[in-house]
Amino acid sequence: MWKRFRPIIIGAVYLSLAGLALATDLDRPVAGKICDTSAMSPITSLHTPLLQATLANDYALAMLETTDPTTIYSTSPRFTWAEAAKLQCSIALGYMRTGTIDTESASKCDCFTQHIVNFR
């Protein structure tokens, strides 16, 4: 009976350990909660078309950075910042498609993008 469930149990243990490793990695001071502040970014006060263009540019930069081998194999935290920026910018852009401005994700997008630029 256990033989039938063995692959499922092994898979569940593997996913649990992978999730734990990822959660631990994201709690590092470099990649962690620096952009999780309540301070709003100045880009949130931009008019909607300009805000959308800024978020789209930040998303494009993050996409380029996450596929650039010099970023991927770098020892700097630039890749981590780029992954976080890509996520937050896509969330902000998704909200904008519905006509909603999500100031939290837009602020985080801007914060992470600034970190990418600072680590160049």
PyMOL commands that set and color helices and strands:
alter all, ss='L'
color gray80, all
select helices_A, chain A and resi 2-26+33-35+42-45+48-67+69-72+78-97+103-118
alter helices_A, ss='H'
color red, helices_A
deselect
rebuild
show_as cartoon
